[in-house]
């Protein structure tokens, strides 16, 4: 099956590295124009340039912080100005913040909610009117499996991500009559910049490949997933091939999550 996004435009947050970059690359490879968003301009520009060179697609890099309302509005306006419209929105920006519940401060809770929940709310609110008007839209919220199976010491991330899953269902129900499809993809253990940073911070002599291999030992499939495998599911949902899928929260985790 050939997945095509020819003529579509996409906005992907958290797109400099890892899963976000792989999604932007998959979309561009399928024929879409892509606006890439991240905080750091240097890595973001490199990603946008590399994706454009590899695919021939039109890309634009927008350096911004999605955790504020003003920046979300600027992001959306710049994406529309550069690409003409936003057909597909991928809310991927995030981090892995977690610890014992009693240790999580109000400031940490607010920062997590602003980055992972309110960014998705604000960008979706900006995108929805035109998507409904055109009778086409796709919104994909990137969450993690903690949204379904919150672990001990999983706050604040698991709580923010669970709220993102509820947001997905609300938007899906409201968007369905207008052919605006909204789904969530839940991350398990996927090769990403987050794990690269953790490996580097450990100051271990273990290679990154060995680190990933050890991480995968306890997973049902016996290995960590790749960002490209994750991006393939996002591309399916964003393309016409996923035209009857909405309101779902799909685990992309090699079978690790105990909740379907």
Order of alpha helices (4+ residues) and beta strands (2+ residues): beta-alpha-beta-alpha-beta-alpha-beta-alpha-alpha-beta-alpha-beta-alpha-alpha-alpha-beta
